[in-house]
Amino acid sequence: MSAEFSPDGKLIVSAGKDGTIRLWDAGTGDPLGEPLEYDSDAIAGASFGAKVKESQRQSAPITQSPTGTDHAASSATFSRDGKRIVVSSWDGTARVWDAATGAPVAPRLIGHRGPVVNALSSPDGSVILTGSWDGTAREWDAGTGEPIRNPIKVHGAFVLRAALSPDGTRVVTSSDDGTARLWDAVTGQAIGQPMKGHSGEVLSAAFSPDGKRIVTSSYDATVRIWDAATGWPIAEPLRGHANAVWSAVFSADGKSIISASEDKTARIWDVPENTEALMSRAKAAVPRCLTPAQRKVFFLSPEPPAWCIEMEKWPYDTAAWKQWLADVRADKKPPLPAAQ
């Protein structure tokens, strides 16, 4: 159901539909030990890499709630420092647990009117963000369990995932209406337009470590990367899974994406370090640019962008166009070269 990197980027933790949690070597993709399972009356485990063997116990799977009731957990994620586990439940609640002892560290988070499908902590651990099928995202005080602000009333449909930006000022949500959206974490107001591009439910959304990009995964079996400032997609969708992609997140250094799918696989994708690098890769992959006449059809200026000439994209791969660009940069006003 989900997969994410450890804070140091060396390990991956995955949560499967079979109710088990597994640790993996991020470098080799090899599993580390047996699946991690948890006691029915407490979520117990260990910080990443510190006590793996200690956590490998034959006990009730995580599909039971931390209190031993029959309300199943819907997600489990580690805090940024790896010392806490944040658990959301289909019973409409969430809770924070000590990863080493299994003891709850705050009261149960109660307030949603529908199943809570994910919960995670802010970078500094002071805030818990939850997303629910009641169409809202909520922020909670991690110490007291009290809501901090009014709910963010997100979509006219189910909220499938909610995530905080690294600086805590924005929230990104994904929904079964096929979109992801950005929100102001303080005012609850929408920022920009919905991110549209997936052809199915958007099952997850997450920020890059620098907050400049967003990664989404969908029921359409793809992963997409978006510019967090504009909401526009960056490059082509990442394809390779054979079924719905339940989650996708960036690594701690922002150079990779880990995705987990209904096809029972997790994939690691290489990602350029920043938006500019992604744009450069997309430009390099384009075999040609629009002609001046074609640009007019799309209500664009007939003058081509400089990169079409610099990268020698057809029809700008001629000496005449290179001279035209040099003249423009010399503050001259040359006419467009004749079409050839």
C-alpha positions as CSV (number, residue, x, y, z in Angstrom):
1,M,0.0,0.0,0.0
2,S,2.9,2.4,0.6
3,A,6.7,2.7,0.5
4,E,9.1,5.4,1.7
5,F,12.8,6.1,2.3
6,S,14.3,6.2,5.7
7,P,15.5,9.7,6.8
8,D,19.1,8.9,5.8
9,G,18.0,7.4,2.4
10,K,19.7,4.1,3.0
11,L,16.6,2.0,3.7
12,I,13.0,1.7,2.4
13,V,10.0,0.7,4.5
14,S,7.0,-0.7,2.6
15,A,3.5,-1.5,3.9
16,G,1.6,-4.2,1.9
17,K,-2.0,-5.1,1.6
18,D,-1.1,-8.3,3.5
19,G,-0.7,-6.2,6.6
20,T,3.1,-6.6,6.9
21,I,5.9,-4.0,7.0
22,R,9.2,-4.7,5.3
23,L,12.6,-3.1,5.3
24,W,14.7,-3.0,2.2
25,D,18.2,-2.0,1.3
26,A,17.7,1.1,-1.0
27,G,21.0,0.5,-2.8
28,T,20.5,-3.2,-3.7
29,G,16.7,-3.6,-3.4
30,D,17.2,-6.6,-1.2
31,P,14.9,-7.3,1.8
32,L,16.4,-7.0,5.2
33,G,15.3,-9.8,7.4
34,E,11.7,-11.1,7.8
35,P,8.6,-8.9,7.5
36,L,8.1,-6.6,10.5
37,E,4.9,-7.3,12.4
38,Y,3.4,-5.7,15.4
39,D,1.6,-6.6,18.6
40,S,-2.1,-6.1,18.6
41,D,-2.1,-4.0,21.7
42,A,0.8,-1.7,20.7
43,I,2.7,-0.5,17.7
44,A,6.3,-1.6,18.4
45,G,9.3,-1.3,16.3
46,A,12.6,0.6,16.1
47,S,14.3,3.5,14.5
48,F,15.5,2.7,10.9
49,G,18.5,0.5,10.9
50,A,19.0,0.5,14.7
51,K,17.0,-2.5,15.9
52,V,15.8,-4.4,12.9
53,K,16.2,-7.8,14.5
54,E,14.5,-6.7,17.6
55,S,11.4,-5.8,15.6
56,Q,11.1,-9.1,13.7
57,R,8.5,-10.8,16.0
58,Q,5.9,-13.4,15.1
59,S,2.7,-11.5,16.2
60,A,-0.4,-9.9,14.9
61,P,0.0,-8.0,11.7
62,I,-0.5,-4.2,11.4
63,T,-4.0,-4.7,10.0
64,Q,-5.1,-4.7,13.6
65,S,-5.3,-1.3,15.3
66,P,-2.8,-0.2,18.0
67,T,-5.5,-0.7,20.7
68,G,-6.2,-4.3,19.7
69,T,-9.7,-3.5,18.3
70,D,-10.9,-4.7,14.9
71,H,-10.5,-1.3,13.3
72,A,-7.6,-1.7,10.9
73,A,-4.8,0.7,10.4
74,S,-4.9,2.4,7.0
75,S,-1.3,3.7,7.0
76,A,1.9,3.8,9.1
77,T,4.7,6.2,8.5
78,F,7.9,7.2,10.3
79,S,8.6,10.7,11.5
80,R,11.5,12.6,10.0
81,D,13.9,11.5,12.7
82,G,12.7,7.9,12.6
83,K,11.7,7.9,16.3
84,R,8.0,8.0,15.9
85,I,5.4,6.0,14.0
86,V,2.2,7.9,12.9
87,V,-0.7,5.6,12.3
88,S,-4.0,6.4,10.7
89,S,-7.1,4.1,10.9
90,W,-10.3,3.3,9.1
91,D,-12.1,4.1,12.3
92,G,-11.6,7.8,11.6
93,T,-8.8,8.4,14.1
94,A,-5.0,8.6,14.1
95,R,-2.3,8.3,16.7
96,V,1.4,8.7,17.3
97,W,3.6,6.0,18.8
98,D,7.1,5.7,20.1
99,A,8.9,3.5,17.5
100,A,11.3,2.0,20.0
101,T,8.8,1.2,22.9
102,G,5.4,1.0,21.2
103,A,4.0,3.5,23.7
104,P,1.5,6.2,22.6
105,V,3.0,9.6,22.9
106,A,-0.2,11.7,22.4
107,P,-3.9,11.2,22.8
108,R,-5.8,9.7,19.9
109,L,-6.6,12.3,17.2
110,I,-10.4,12.4,16.9
111,G,-12.4,14.8,14.7
112,H,-12.8,13.3,11.2
113,R,-16.2,12.1,10.1
114,G,-14.9,9.4,7.9
115,P,-11.9,7.0,7.6
116,V,-8.5,8.6,8.0
117,V,-6.5,7.3,5.0
118,N,-3.1,8.8,5.9
119,A,-1.3,10.6,8.7
120,L,2.2,12.1,8.9
121,S,4.3,14.4,11.0
122,S,5.7,17.8,10.0
123,P,9.5,18.0,9.6
124,D,10.0,19.3,13.1
125,G,7.6,16.7,14.6
126,S,5.3,19.3,16.2
127,V,2.3,18.9,13.8
128,I,0.4,15.9,12.5
129,L,-1.4,16.2,9.2
130,T,-4.3,13.8,8.4
131,G,-6.4,13.3,5.3
132,S,-9.8,11.7,5.3
133,W,-12.6,10.4,3.2
134,D,-14.8,13.1,4.7
135,G,-13.2,15.4,2.2
136,T,-11.0,17.3,4.6
137,A,-7.4,17.5,5.8
138,R,-6.6,18.4,9.4
139,E,-3.6,19.6,11.4
140,W,-3.1,18.5,15.0
141,D,-0.7,19.4,17.8
142,A,1.5,16.3,18.1
143,G,1.9,16.8,21.8
144,T,-1.7,17.4,22.9
145,G,-3.6,15.7,20.1
146,E,-5.8,18.9,19.8
147,P,-6.7,20.3,16.3
148,I,-4.6,23.4,15.5
149,R,-6.9,25.1,13.0
150,N,-10.2,24.5,11.2
151,P,-10.3,21.7,8.7
152,I,-9.1,22.3,5.2
153,K,-12.2,21.5,3.1
154,V,-10.4,20.1,0.2
155,H,-12.2,18.3,-2.6
156,G,-15.8,17.5,-3.5
157,A,-14.7,13.9,-3.2
158,F,-12.6,11.7,-1.0
159,V,-9.2,12.9,0.2
160,L,-6.8,10.0,-0.5
161,R,-3.6,11.6,0.7
162,A,-2.4,14.8,2.3
163,A,1.2,16.0,2.8
164,L,2.9,19.1,4.3
165,S,5.5,21.1,2.5
166,P,9.0,21.0,4.1
167,D,8.5,24.5,5.5
168,G,5.0,23.7,6.8
169,T,3.3,26.5,4.9
170,R,1.5,24.5,2.2
171,V,-0.5,21.3,2.1
172,V,-0.9,19.1,-1.0
173,T,-3.9,16.7,-1.3
174,S,-4.8,14.0,-3.7
175,S,-8.3,12.9,-4.5
176,D,-10.5,10.4,-6.3
177,D,-11.7,13.2,-8.5
178,G,-8.4,12.7,-10.5
179,T,-6.6,15.8,-9.3
180,A,-4.1,17.0,-6.7
181,R,-4.3,20.5,-5.1
182,L,-2.2,22.9,-3.2
183,W,-3.5,24.7,-0.1
184,D,-2.3,27.4,2.3
185,A,-1.7,25.6,5.6
186,V,-2.7,28.6,7.6
187,T,-5.8,30.0,5.8
188,G,-7.0,26.8,4.2
189,Q,-7.4,28.6,0.9
190,A,-6.6,26.9,-2.4
191,I,-3.3,27.9,-4.2
192,G,-3.6,28.0,-8.0
193,Q,-5.6,25.5,-10.0
194,P,-5.9,21.7,-9.6
195,M,-3.1,19.6,-10.9
196,K,-4.8,17.6,-13.8
197,G,-3.2,15.0,-15.9
198,H,-3.9,11.6,-14.4
199,S,-6.6,9.5,-16.0
200,G,-7.6,7.9,-12.7
201,E,-7.9,8.5,-9.0
202,V,-4.8,10.3,-7.6
203,L,-3.8,7.9,-4.8
204,S,-0.9,9.8,-3.3
205,A,0.9,13.2,-3.4
206,A,4.1,14.3,-1.7
207,F,6.6,17.2,-1.8
208,S,10.3,17.0,-2.7
209,P,12.7,17.7,0.2
210,D,13.2,21.3,-1.2
211,G,9.5,21.9,-1.6
212,K,9.9,22.8,-5.3
213,R,8.3,19.7,-6.8
214,I,5.4,17.4,-6.1
215,V,5.1,13.7,-7.0
216,T,1.8,12.0,-7.5
217,S,0.8,8.4,-8.1
218,S,-2.5,7.2,-9.6
219,Y,-4.8,4.4,-10.3
220,D,-3.8,4.9,-14.0
221,A,-0.5,3.0,-13.1
222,T,1.7,6.1,-13.6
223,V,3.8,8.5,-11.5
224,R,3.9,12.2,-12.3
225,I,6.2,15.0,-11.2
226,W,4.8,18.6,-10.9
227,D,6.3,22.1,-10.4
228,A,5.1,23.1,-7.0
229,A,5.1,26.8,-7.9
230,T,3.0,26.6,-11.1
231,G,1.2,23.3,-10.7
232,W,2.3,22.3,-14.2
233,P,3.6,18.7,-15.0
234,I,7.3,18.3,-15.5
235,A,8.4,15.9,-18.2
236,E,6.4,12.8,-19.2
237,P,4.7,10.4,-16.7
238,L,6.9,7.7,-15.2
239,R,5.6,4.4,-16.6
240,G,6.6,0.9,-15.7
241,H,4.0,-0.4,-13.2
242,A,1.4,-2.8,-14.4
243,N,-1.4,-1.7,-12.0
244,A,-2.4,1.1,-9.7
245,V,0.4,2.9,-8.0
246,W,-0.6,3.3,-4.3
247,S,2.2,5.7,-3.3
248,A,5.2,7.6,-4.5
249,V,7.7,9.7,-2.5
250,F,11.0,11.4,-3.0
251,S,14.2,10.2,-1.3
252,A,15.8,12.3,1.3
253,D,18.2,13.9,-1.2
254,G,15.5,14.4,-3.8
255,K,17.4,12.5,-6.4
256,S,15.1,9.4,-6.5
257,I,11.5,8.4,-6.2
258,I,10.2,5.2,-4.7
259,S,6.8,3.9,-5.8
260,A,4.7,1.0,-4.6
261,S,2.0,-0.6,-6.7
262,E,-0.9,-3.0,-6.8
263,D,1.3,-5.1,-9.1
264,K,3.2,-6.2,-5.9
265,T,6.4,-4.3,-6.9
266,A,8.2,-1.2,-5.6
267,R,10.3,0.8,-8.1
268,I,13.1,3.3,-7.7
269,W,13.2,6.1,-10.3
270,D,16.1,8.4,-11.0
271,V,15.1,12.1,-10.8
272,P,17.2,15.1,-11.8
273,E,18.2,17.2,-8.9
274,N,15.9,20.2,-9.7
275,T,13.2,21.5,-11.9
276,E,15.7,23.1,-14.3
277,A,17.4,19.8,-14.8
278,L,14.1,18.1,-15.5
279,M,13.2,20.8,-18.1
280,S,16.6,20.4,-19.7
281,R,16.0,16.6,-20.1
282,A,12.5,17.3,-21.6
283,K,14.0,19.8,-24.1
284,A,16.7,17.3,-25.1
285,A,14.1,14.6,-25.7
286,V,12.0,16.8,-28.0
287,P,12.8,16.0,-31.7
288,R,11.6,19.3,-33.1
289,C,10.1,22.7,-32.2
290,L,7.0,24.4,-33.6
291,T,7.6,26.5,-36.7
292,P,6.8,30.2,-36.6
293,A,3.5,29.5,-38.5
294,Q,2.5,26.8,-36.1
295,R,3.3,29.0,-33.1
296,K,0.8,31.6,-34.5
297,V,-1.9,28.9,-34.6
298,F,-1.5,28.5,-30.9
299,F,-1.5,32.3,-30.3
300,L,2.2,32.3,-29.5
301,S,4.8,34.9,-30.7
302,P,6.3,33.6,-34.0
303,E,9.8,34.1,-32.5
304,P,11.1,30.7,-31.3
305,P,12.5,30.2,-27.8
306,A,16.3,30.5,-27.7
307,W,16.8,26.9,-26.6
308,C,15.2,25.6,-29.9
309,I,18.1,27.3,-31.8
310,E,20.8,26.6,-29.2
311,M,19.9,22.9,-29.2
312,E,19.5,22.8,-33.0
313,K,16.0,21.6,-33.0
314,W,14.3,21.5,-36.4
315,P,13.5,23.9,-38.2
316,Y,15.9,26.1,-36.3
317,D,19.0,24.0,-36.9
318,T,20.5,26.4,-39.5
319,A,23.2,29.1,-39.6
320,A,20.6,31.7,-40.5
321,W,18.7,31.1,-37.2
322,K,21.9,31.1,-35.2
323,Q,22.8,34.5,-36.7
324,W,19.3,35.7,-36.0
325,L,19.6,34.8,-32.3
326,A,23.0,36.5,-32.1
327,D,21.5,39.7,-33.6
328,V,18.6,39.6,-31.2
329,R,21.0,39.3,-28.2
330,A,23.0,42.3,-29.7
331,D,19.8,44.3,-29.3
332,K,19.2,44.4,-33.1
333,K,15.8,43.8,-34.6
334,P,16.4,41.3,-37.4
335,P,13.6,39.8,-39.4
336,L,12.8,36.2,-39.1
337,P,14.8,34.0,-41.5
338,A,12.8,32.8,-44.4
339,A,11.2,29.3,-44.1
340,Q,13.3,26.6,-45.8
